[in-house]
């Protein structure tokens, strides 16, 4: 499961308004609801699952990256949303640096291998400095999606 497989242009927010990780999670889940990837009635339960996981240990992995994620029985396929913050979000990251790229994803409950595989692919891609730089410099969501597709092929 590659990043380009779970993102569409409308699931990319090039200007996150959030100032902390909890606001970023809320904003990205709101995007998934608006895009019909999560039922509006399930929003609170999904948010609670992601925040519970995030409370156990921050998914701010360093290099300006946050990858909040969770498993839930309220979805039937892997879904995600990507947010970019020009100023950075306080994510309680491992390196104590602000997070500029927040990739939230959800995996159906019980699909542990898919969850690990998706997380590994996203982390591997986001650890590439040239990929992060291209995402940060892209002018809009369409350009960001093109960067994701281009680097996903490498």
TORDRENTOR-410077 format. One record per residue (C-alpha): residue in one letter; x, y, z; chain. Coordinates in steps of 0.001 Angstrom, whole numbers, plus 500000, padded with zeros to 6 digits. Layout:
N
@roba:A px:X py:Y pz:Z dokol:A $
...
end
This chain:
154
@roba:X px:500000 py:500000 pz:500000 dokol:A $
@roba:X px:501725 py:503148 pz:498750 dokol:A $
@roba:X px:500959 py:506726 pz:499719 dokol:A $
@roba:X px:499599 py:507480 pz:496241 dokol:A $
@roba:X px:497107 py:504603 pz:496673 dokol:A $
@roba:X px:495412 py:506185 pz:499682 dokol:A $
@roba:X px:495523 py:509895 pz:498824 dokol:A $
@roba:X px:493566 py:511980 pz:496354 dokol:A $
@roba:X px:494087 py:515677 pz:495693 dokol:A $
@roba:X px:491177 py:516538 pz:498012 dokol:A $
@roba:X px:492790 py:514536 pz:500841 dokol:A $
@roba:X px:495837 py:516804 pz:500843 dokol:A $
@roba:X px:495713 py:519999 pz:502903 dokol:A $
@roba:X px:498589 py:522250 pz:501814 dokol:A $
@roba:X px:497863 py:524794 pz:504571 dokol:A $
@roba:X px:497072 py:523133 pz:507890 dokol:A $
@roba:X px:495655 py:525637 pz:510383 dokol:A $
@roba:X px:496508 py:523485 pz:513415 dokol:A $
@roba:X px:499085 py:524621 pz:515959 dokol:A $
@roba:X px:499380 py:521325 pz:517861 dokol:A $
@roba:X px:499076 py:517610 pz:517151 dokol:A $
@roba:X px:495533 py:517305 pz:518540 dokol:A $
@roba:X px:494252 py:520100 pz:516272 dokol:A $
@roba:X px:496105 py:518551 pz:513318 dokol:A $
@roba:X px:494453 py:515178 pz:513952 dokol:A $
@roba:X px:491022 py:516847 pz:514195 dokol:A $
@roba:X px:491626 py:518806 pz:510986 dokol:A $
@roba:X px:492747 py:515747 pz:509011 dokol:A $
@roba:X px:489899 py:513572 pz:510292 dokol:A $
@roba:X px:487522 py:516387 pz:509343 dokol:A $
@roba:X px:488966 py:516184 pz:505835 dokol:A $
@roba:X px:488305 py:512425 pz:505697 dokol:A $
@roba:X px:484705 py:513002 pz:506809 dokol:A $
@roba:X px:484260 py:515749 pz:504191 dokol:A $
@roba:X px:485628 py:513379 pz:501523 dokol:A $
@roba:X px:483267 py:510566 pz:502548 dokol:A $
@roba:X px:486118 py:508308 pz:503726 dokol:A $
@roba:X px:484706 py:508260 pz:507274 dokol:A $
@roba:X px:481022 py:508458 pz:508153 dokol:A $
@roba:X px:480179 py:511689 pz:509993 dokol:A $
@roba:X px:478542 py:509642 pz:512753 dokol:A $
@roba:X px:481860 py:507798 pz:513309 dokol:A $
@roba:X px:484015 py:510914 pz:513540 dokol:A $
@roba:X px:484247 py:511017 pz:517348 dokol:A $
@roba:X px:485033 py:507296 pz:517669 dokol:A $
@roba:X px:487728 py:507458 pz:514972 dokol:A $
@roba:X px:489230 py:510586 pz:516543 dokol:A $
@roba:X px:489284 py:508850 pz:519930 dokol:A $
@roba:X px:491100 py:505824 pz:518440 dokol:A $
@roba:X px:493787 py:508009 pz:516840 dokol:A $
@roba:X px:494223 py:510147 pz:519954 dokol:A $
@roba:X px:494448 py:507055 pz:522175 dokol:A $
@roba:X px:497266 py:505715 pz:519990 dokol:A $
@roba:X px:498951 py:509120 pz:519926 dokol:A $
@roba:X px:498738 py:509446 pz:523721 dokol:A $
@roba:X px:500632 py:506170 pz:524199 dokol:A $
@roba:X px:503570 py:507580 pz:522209 dokol:A $
@roba:X px:503881 py:510539 pz:519859 dokol:A $
@roba:X px:504051 py:509655 pz:516193 dokol:A $
@roba:X px:506235 py:512706 pz:515632 dokol:A $
@roba:X px:509174 py:510672 pz:514317 dokol:A $
@roba:X px:511594 py:513533 pz:513694 dokol:A $
@roba:X px:512633 py:515376 pz:510521 dokol:A $
@roba:X px:509426 py:517459 pz:510716 dokol:A $
@roba:X px:507193 py:514390 pz:510235 dokol:A $
@roba:X px:504128 py:513192 pz:512143 dokol:A $
@roba:X px:502310 py:509980 pz:511242 dokol:A $
@roba:X px:499244 py:509666 pz:513481 dokol:A $
@roba:X px:497476 py:506379 pz:512803 dokol:A $
@roba:X px:495080 py:503807 pz:514242 dokol:A $
@roba:X px:493115 py:500674 pz:513489 dokol:A $
@roba:X px:489339 py:500844 pz:513603 dokol:A $
@roba:X px:486398 py:498639 pz:512680 dokol:A $
@roba:X px:484583 py:501726 pz:511338 dokol:A $
@roba:X px:486328 py:501630 pz:507939 dokol:A $
@roba:X px:486772 py:498916 pz:505333 dokol:A $
@roba:X px:489868 py:500099 pz:503476 dokol:A $
@roba:X px:493033 py:502009 pz:504323 dokol:A $
@roba:X px:492333 py:505746 pz:504233 dokol:A $
@roba:X px:494521 py:508757 pz:504833 dokol:A $
@roba:X px:494946 py:512510 pz:504670 dokol:A $
@roba:X px:498106 py:514584 pz:504417 dokol:A $
@roba:X px:498517 py:518021 pz:505911 dokol:A $
@roba:X px:501340 py:520524 pz:505484 dokol:A $
@roba:X px:502058 py:523269 pz:507987 dokol:A $
@roba:X px:504331 py:526051 pz:506819 dokol:A $
@roba:X px:505053 py:527171 pz:510408 dokol:A $
@roba:X px:505157 py:523709 pz:511910 dokol:A $
@roba:X px:502936 py:522026 pz:514479 dokol:A $
@roba:X px:503949 py:521208 pz:518051 dokol:A $
@roba:X px:503760 py:517420 pz:517864 dokol:A $
@roba:X px:505818 py:516425 pz:520887 dokol:A $
@roba:X px:508166 py:514861 pz:518330 dokol:A $
@roba:X px:511137 py:512676 pz:519224 dokol:A $
@roba:X px:513583 py:515398 pz:518143 dokol:A $
@roba:X px:511490 py:518204 pz:519746 dokol:A $
@roba:X px:511228 py:519939 pz:516362 dokol:A $
@roba:X px:507951 py:521262 pz:514907 dokol:A $
@roba:X px:506207 py:518970 pz:512439 dokol:A $
@roba:X px:505575 py:520323 pz:508941 dokol:A $
@roba:X px:504143 py:517194 pz:507309 dokol:A $
@roba:X px:501362 py:515246 pz:509033 dokol:A $
@roba:X px:500265 py:512001 pz:507377 dokol:A $
@roba:X px:497244 py:510545 pz:509145 dokol:A $
@roba:X px:496101 py:507091 pz:508130 dokol:A $
@roba:X px:493590 py:504511 pz:509318 dokol:A $
@roba:X px:493603 py:500775 pz:508743 dokol:A $
@roba:X px:490643 py:498407 pz:509185 dokol:A $
@roba:X px:490692 py:496549 pz:512515 dokol:A $
@roba:X px:492464 py:493191 pz:512397 dokol:A $
@roba:X px:494695 py:493986 pz:509406 dokol:A $
@roba:X px:497908 py:494161 pz:511417 dokol:A $
@roba:X px:500248 py:493260 pz:508555 dokol:A $
@roba:X px:498683 py:495864 pz:506266 dokol:A $
@roba:X px:498973 py:498410 pz:509078 dokol:A $
@roba:X px:502696 py:497739 pz:509559 dokol:A $
@roba:X px:503368 py:497647 pz:505818 dokol:A $
@roba:X px:501560 py:500961 pz:505239 dokol:A $
@roba:X px:503339 py:502635 pz:508159 dokol:A $
@roba:X px:506728 py:501370 pz:506962 dokol:A $
@roba:X px:506152 py:502595 pz:503394 dokol:A $
@roba:X px:505040 py:506043 pz:504533 dokol:A $
@roba:X px:507936 py:506404 pz:506989 dokol:A $
@roba:X px:510480 py:505231 pz:504399 dokol:A $
@roba:X px:509250 py:507757 pz:501854 dokol:A $
@roba:X px:509062 py:510620 pz:504345 dokol:A $
@roba:X px:512601 py:509955 pz:505561 dokol:A $
@roba:X px:513912 py:511014 pz:502128 dokol:A $
@roba:X px:515069 py:514618 pz:502477 dokol:A $
@roba:X px:514498 py:515409 pz:498785 dokol:A $
@roba:X px:510918 py:514071 pz:499020 dokol:A $
@roba:X px:510122 py:516203 pz:502088 dokol:A $
@roba:X px:511659 py:519255 pz:500450 dokol:A $
@roba:X px:509647 py:518725 pz:497258 dokol:A $
@roba:X px:506434 py:518395 pz:499298 dokol:A $
@roba:X px:507226 py:521517 pz:501311 dokol:A $
@roba:X px:507969 py:523530 pz:498150 dokol:A $
@roba:X px:504989 py:522313 pz:496106 dokol:A $
@roba:X px:502584 py:525229 pz:495495 dokol:A $
@roba:X px:499328 py:523333 pz:496056 dokol:A $
@roba:X px:497630 py:519983 pz:496670 dokol:A $
@roba:X px:497807 py:518948 pz:493003 dokol:A $
@roba:X px:501557 py:519527 pz:492910 dokol:A $
@roba:X px:501971 py:517698 pz:496227 dokol:A $
@roba:X px:500107 py:514683 pz:494832 dokol:A $
@roba:X px:502356 py:514723 pz:491747 dokol:A $
@roba:X px:505421 py:514681 pz:494025 dokol:A $
@roba:X px:503972 py:511695 pz:495906 dokol:A $
@roba:X px:503290 py:509808 pz:492669 dokol:A $
@roba:X px:506722 py:510628 pz:491242 dokol:A $
@roba:X px:508648 py:509527 pz:494349 dokol:A $
@roba:X px:506419 py:506476 pz:494831 dokol:A $
@roba:X px:507758 py:505089 pz:491556 dokol:A $
@roba:X px:511405 py:505400 pz:492613 dokol:A $
end
